[in-house]
Amino acid sequence: MTTLDLPGQLAVLPLAHCAGGAGRATGPYPDRLKPILSLAAHAEAMTEIGEWPGYAPTPLVGLPGLARAAGLGAIHYKHEAGRFGLGSFKALGGAYAVLRLLKNEILRRTGQHASSRELIAGKFADIVSGITVTCATDGNHGRSVAWGAQTFGCQCVIYIHATVSEGRREAIARYGAEVIRTAGNYDDAVRTADADAKTHGRFIVSDTSYPGYTDVPRDVMQGYSVMVEEALQQWPEAAPPTHVFIQGGVGGLAAAVCAQMWERLGDARGRFIVVEPDKAACLYASALAGAPTAVHGDLDTLMAGLACGEVSLIAWEVLAAGTHDFLTIPDAAAVDTMRLLADTPFGDTPIAAGESAVAGLAGLLMACSRPRLAADLGLGPDSRVLLFGSEGATDPELYARLVGRSAEAVEGGAQ
Ligand SMILES: Cc1ncc(COP(=O)(O)O)c(C=O)c1O
């Protein structure tokens, strides 16, 4: 596909590609991965989250003009900006893990099985109000944990690292959490949150897993599966997606998408491609090395939600088995793609997407404009691509600076 007339520099910016392990394996979703993510655990997440006030599926937006221009059959973009009023898919994960944690504590202390409804009604307030949840965040996860804590009635302390914007800090504080800014990068903030939790007896609700800490991040990922299931229910084409391009931070989102699609669709799940910023490509580095591998430095990508130097271990187990390709892209590609979605030169519905939401689409478009890579990835007129636009303009000031106008102006007040 060489005719794609891409705005900005998408056709010439550098892109790196590494083949993943899924190229060597076929068959159904492996039993060994079910303790991490499964349709059985998904059913519980769907039931609980479906009961939360304000639950509604986010839209799956077709981009037929862009698909035509890119030489593809179809592109569908799951637009997560409206998720529970929090602006991103993360609303599903952190808050769900807070709920699971509180339910487990109530069960341990009283022998009773609590539901979302009972917690929201304040039935176990005497127990829950004495519990403090905590985490480190680049913004969106902390917002979800803080919102979950407020919704279910417990206390919350959130850690943000040096480069997290003031707008993102305020968005977390709005849900009643204490917000602490630390020196260093995201991974340093994770370690500080961990140490303080031990000192003060807080419960860590992290979206990343490490040795000895896997239960909560598994619940976080299982919460995300609600978004994936919605997309599969909304999918309007006669046949399933041939490709999924999904952005990666620690890999939790990608693993949730991979597992849900794999267990639901088996061999028909299509090609699964993970896209990361080139300044924070820990999944790509792990794919190259064939084992979890950290990348170092200040990870100062504009794609704040993807600024992670260490993979989540349990997410990596799923991705190592289920990913066909890993791509890395530069920040400028994300900016061009945000503008493309806002300006819609190909006549599609305008979308206000945040910096971290567009990496998957940026990777797709960059691949389409490189004939060898497009052929390698099997991209062409029969391709039906599913994308997860994981956030709206969660940092409104930054969005307006990058795109030239506000999210409201782009979407005509829809956001
Ligand atoms: C908007 C957005 N997209 C994608 C991601 C990546 O998710 P994960 O870290 O689970 O890979 C994040 C993480 O914070 C995010 O905020």
The ligand as an SDF file (V2000), in Angstrom:
LIG
                    3D

 16 16  0  0  0  0  0  0  0  0999 V2000
   -4.6020    5.9290   28.1180 C   0  0  0  0  0  0  0  0  0  0  0  0
   -3.7440    4.7510   28.3520 C   0  0  0  0  0  0  0  0  0  0  0  0
   -3.5600    3.8690   27.3680 N   0  0  0  0  0  0  0  0  0  0  0  0
   -2.7960    2.7860   27.5250 C   0  0  0  0  0  0  0  0  0  0  0  0
   -2.1580    2.5310   28.7340 C   0  0  0  0  0  0  0  0  0  0  0  0
   -1.2750    1.3340   28.8290 C   0  0  0  0  0  0  0  0  0  0  0  0
   -1.7580    0.3630   29.7250 O   0  0  0  0  0  0  0  0  0  0  0  0
   -0.7480   -0.6720   30.3460 P   0  0  0  0  0  0  0  0  0  0  0  0
    0.1780    0.0830   31.2450 O   0  0  0  0  0  0  0  0  0  0  0  0
   -1.6240   -1.6360   31.0900 O   0  0  0  0  0  0  0  0  0  0  0  0
    0.0050   -1.3050   29.2220 O   0  0  0  0  0  0  0  0  0  0  0  0
   -2.3140    3.4200   29.7950 C   0  0  0  0  0  0  0  0  0  0  0  0
   -1.6610    3.1910   31.0660 C   0  0  0  0  0  0  0  0  0  0  0  0
   -1.7250    3.9840   31.9880 O   0  0  0  0  0  0  0  0  0  0  0  0
   -3.1290    4.5580   29.6000 C   0  0  0  0  0  0  0  0  0  0  0  0
   -3.3110    5.4560   30.5810 O   0  0  0  0  0  0  0  0  0  0  0  0
  1  2  1  0
  2  3  1  0
  2 15  2  0
  3  4  2  0
  4  5  1  0
  5  6  1  0
  5 12  2  0
  6  7  1  0
  7  8  1  0
  8  9  2  0
  8 10  1  0
  8 11  1  0
 12 13  1  0
 12 15  1  0
 13 14  2  0
 15 16  1  0
M  END
$$$$
